[in-house]
Amino acid sequence: MPETHFQIRWPDGVEENCYSPSTVISQFLNAGSSYPLEEFLTRCRIALEKASDRVERKYGYRCSSAAAQLDRIETRAKSYHHLDAPEVTCLALRG
């Protein structure tokens, strides 16, 4: 299963490299696009859930790395909810 790494920039300018066990993330995030924080979270939740589903169909178990990545994203996002209209930018997608 082709994994995909996606680089994002948080509202405070911090860049982070993230992981998806599947290319499905590219159906939800586009390099160079910015998303309102809540929309970004929704897109990541759906994409990483679908990625984990693909792993389960192929290998018989869910992807713990996808779940861990989503947990890291959601935990970090909590620190930006106080901002007015925070956005997250997807800088790159690499397979």
PAZAPA-4460 file (N, C-alpha, C; in steps of 0.05 Angstrom, whole numbers, plus 32768, in hexadecimal, padded with zeros to 4 digits):
% residues 95
    n_x    n_y    n_z   ca_x   ca_y   ca_z    c_x    c_y    c_z   seq   type   mol
   8011   7FE9   8000   8000   8000   8000   8012   8019   8000     1      M     A
   800E   802B   7FED   8020   8042   7FEB   801A   8057   8001     2      P     A
   802D   805B   8012   8029   806F   8027   802E   808B   801B     3      E     A
   8023   809F   8028   8026   80BA   8020   802D   80CB   8038     4      T     A
   8040   80DD   8034   8048   80F0   8049   803D   810B   8040     5      H     A
   8031   811A   8052   8027   8134   804C   8032   8149   805F     6      F     A
   803C   815E   8054   8048   8173   8065   8034   818A   8068     7      Q     A
   8030   8192   8081   801C   81A7   8086   8029   81BE   8095     8      I     A
   801C   81D5   8094   8024   81EC   80A4   800D   81F4   80B5     9      R     A
   8011   81F4   80D0   7FFD   81FC   80E3   7FF9   821A   80E3    10      W     A
   7FE4   8224   80EF   7FDE   8241   80F0   7FF5   8252   80FB    11      P     A
   8005   8246   810D   801C   8256   8118   8035   8254   8108    12      D     A
   8034   8247   80F0   804B   8246   80DF   805C   822D   80E2    13      G     A
   8056   821D   80F6   8065   8204   80FB   805E   81F0   80E5    14      V     A
   8073   81E4   80D9   806E   81D0   80C5   8071   81B4   80D1    15      E     A
   8061   81A1   80C7   8061   8186   80D1   805F   8172   80BB    16      E     A
   806E   815D   80BC   806B   8147   80A9   8059   8132   80B4    17      N     A
   8045   812A   80A4   8030   8118   80AD   8030   80FF   809B    18      C     A
   8023   80EA   80A4   8023   80D0   8097   8007   80C6   8092    19      Y     A
   8004   80BA   807A   7FEC   80AB   8074   7FF5   8091   8067    20      S     A
   7FE9   807A   806F   7FF1   8061   8064   7FE7   805C   8048    21      P     A
   7FD9   8070   803D   7FCD   806D   8023   7FCD   8088   8014    22      S     A
   7FCB   8086   7FFA   7FCA   809F   7FE9   7FAF   80AC   7FEB    23      T     A
   7F9C   80A1   7FF9   7F81   80AC   7FFB   7F82   80C9   8006    24      V     A
   7F96   80D0   8015   7F98   80EB   8020   7F98   8100   800A    25      I     A
   7FA3   80F8   7FF3   7FA4   810B   7FDC   7F88   8112   7FD1    26      S     A
   7F74   8103   7FD9   7F58   8109   7FD1   7F4C   811E   7FE3    27      Q     A
   7F59   8123   7FF9   7F4E   8135   800D   7F5F   814E   8012    28      F     A
   7F79   814D   800C   7F8B   8164   800F   7F99   8169   7FF5    29      L     A
   7F9D   8182   7FEF   7FAC   818A   7FD7   7FC4   819B   7FDF    30      N     A
   7FDB   8194   7FD4   7FF3   81A4   7FD9   7FEF   81C1   7FD1    31      A     A
   7FF6   81D3   7FE2   7FF3   81EF   7FDD   7FD8   81FB   7FE6    32      G     A
   7FC6   81EA   7FF0   7FAC   81F4   7FF8   7FAB   81F7   8017    33      S     A
   7F9C   820C   801F   7F97   8211   803B   7F7A   820A   8042    34      S     A
   7F76   8201   805A   7F5C   81F8   8063   7F56   8204   807F    35      Y     A
   7F3E   820D   8083   7F36   8215   809E   7F3B   81FD   80B1    36      P     A
   7F44   8203   80C9   7F4C   81EE   80DC   7F37   81D7   80DE    37      L     A
   7F1E   81DD   80E2   7F0A   81C8   80E5   7F07   81B8   80CC    38      E     A
   7F08   81C5   80B5   7F06   81B6   809B   7F1E   81A4   8098    39      E     A
   7F36   81AE   809F   7F4E   819E   809D   7F4B   8185   80AF    40      F     A
   7F41   8188   80C7   7F3D   8172   80D9   7F2A   815D   80CE    41      L     A
   7F14   8167   80C3   7F00   8155   80B7   7F0C   8146   80A0    42      T     A
   7F1B   8153   808F   7F28   8146   8078   7F3C   8131   8081    43      R     A
   7F4B   8137   8095   7F5F   8124   80A0   7F51   810C   80AD    44      C     A
   7F3C   8111   80BB   7F2E   80FB   80C8   7F23   80E8   80B3    45      R     A
   7F16   80F2   809F   7F0B   80E1   808A   7F21   80D3   807B    46      I     A
   7F35   80E1   8073   7F4B   80D6   8062   7F5A   80C0   8071    47      A     A
   7F61   80C5   808A   7F71   80B2   8099   7F60   809A   80A1    48      L     A
   7F46   809E   80A5   7F34   8087   80AA   7F32   8076   8090    49      E     A
   7F2F   8082   807A   7F2E   8073   8060   7F49   8064   805C    50      K     A
   7F5F   8072   8062   7F79   8065   805F   7F7B   804C   8071    51      A     A
   7F72   804F   8089   7F73   8038   809B   7F61   8022   8092    52      S     A
   7F4A   8029   8086   7F38   8015   807B   7F45   8006   8065    53      D     A
   7F54   8014   8054   7F63   8007   803E   7F77   7FF3   8049    54      R     A
   7F85   7FFB   805E   7F99   7FE9   806A   7F8A   7FD0   8075    55      V     A
   7F74   7FD4   8082   7F65   7FBE   808D   7F5B   7FAA   8077    56      E     A
   7F52   7FB5   8061   7F49   7FA4   804B   7F60   7F93   8040    57      R     A
   7F77   7FA0   803F   7F8E   7F92   8033   7F9C   7F7F   8046    58      K     A
   7FA0   7F87   8060   7FB0   7F78   8073   7FA0   7F6B   808A    59      Y     A
   7F87   7F73   808D   7F76   7F67   80A1   7F77   7F76   80BC    60      G     A
   7F84   7F8C   80BE   7F85   7F9C   80D7   7F87   7FBA   80D0    61      Y     A
   7F7D   7FCA   80E2   7F7D   7FE7   80DE   7F99   7FF2   80E2    62      R     A
   7F9E   8009   80D7   7FB8   8016   80D8   7FBB   8027   80F1    63      C     A
   7FCB   801E   8104   7FCF   802D   811C   7FDF   8047   8117    64      S     A
   7FEF   8048   8102   7FFE   8060   80FB   7FEB   8076   80F2    65      S     A
   7FD6   806F   80E3   7FC2   8083   80DA   7FB3   808E   80F2    66      A     A
   7FAC   807D   8105   7F9E   8086   811D   7FB0   8098   812E    67      A     A
   7FC9   8091   8130   7FDC   80A1   8140   7FE0   80BC   8133    68      A     A
   7FE1   80BC   8118   7FE5   80D6   810A   7FCD   80E8   810E    69      Q     A
   7FB5   80DD   810C   7F9D   80ED   8110   7F9C   80F7   812D    70      L     A
   7FA4   80E7   8140   7FA5   80F0   815C   7FB8   8108   815F    71      D     A
   7FD0   8106   8152   7FE3   811C   8154   7FD8   8136   8147    72      R     A
   7FCA   8133   8130   7FBF   814A   8123   7FA9   8156   8135    73      I     A
   7F97   8146   813F   7F81   8150   8150   7F8C   815D   816A    74      E     A
   7FA0   8152   8175   7FAB   815D   818E   7FB8   8178   8188    75      T     A
   7FC7   817A   8173   7FD4   8194   816C   7FBF   81A9   8165    76      R     A
   7FAA   81A1   8157   7F95   81B3   814E   7F88   81C1   8165    77      A     A
   7F86   81B4   817C   7F79   81C0   8193   7F86   81DA   819C    78      K     A
   7FA0   81DD   8196   7FAE   81F5   819F   7FA8   820D   818D    79      S     A
   7F99   8209   8177   7F93   821F   8165   7F76   8228   8165    80      Y     A
   7F65   821B   8175   7F49   8221   8175   7F43   823D   817F    81      H     A
   7F55   8249   818E   7F51   8264   8199   7F56   8279   8184    82      H     A
   7F63   8272   816E   7F69   8285   8159   7F51   828C   8148    83      L     A
   7F50   82A4   813D   7F3B   82AC   812B   7F40   82A1   810F    84      D     A
   7F30   828F   8106   7F32   8283   80EB   7F4D   8276   80E5    85      A     A
   7F56   8263   80F6   7F6F   8256   80F1   7F6E   8244   80D8    86      P     A
   7F84   8243   80C9   7F85   8233   80B1   7F9E   8221   80B2    87      E     A
   7F9C   820A   80A5   7FB2   81F8   80A2   7FB8   81F5   8084    88      V     A
   7FD1   81F7   807D   7FD9   81F4   8061   7FE6   81DA   805C    89      T     A
   7FDE   81CC   8046   7FEC   81B4   803D   8002   81BE   802A    90      C     A
   801A   81BA   8032   8031   81C3   8022   8039   81AF   800D    91      L     A
   8038   8195   8013   8041   8181   7FFF   8034   8166   8006    92      A     A
   8032   8156   7FF1   802A   813A   7FF4   8040   812A   7FE5    93      L     A
   804B   8115   7FF3   8060   8105   7FE7   805A   80E8   7FEC    94      R     A
   805B   80D9   7FD6   8056   80BC   7FD7   8070   80AD   7FDC    95      G     A
***
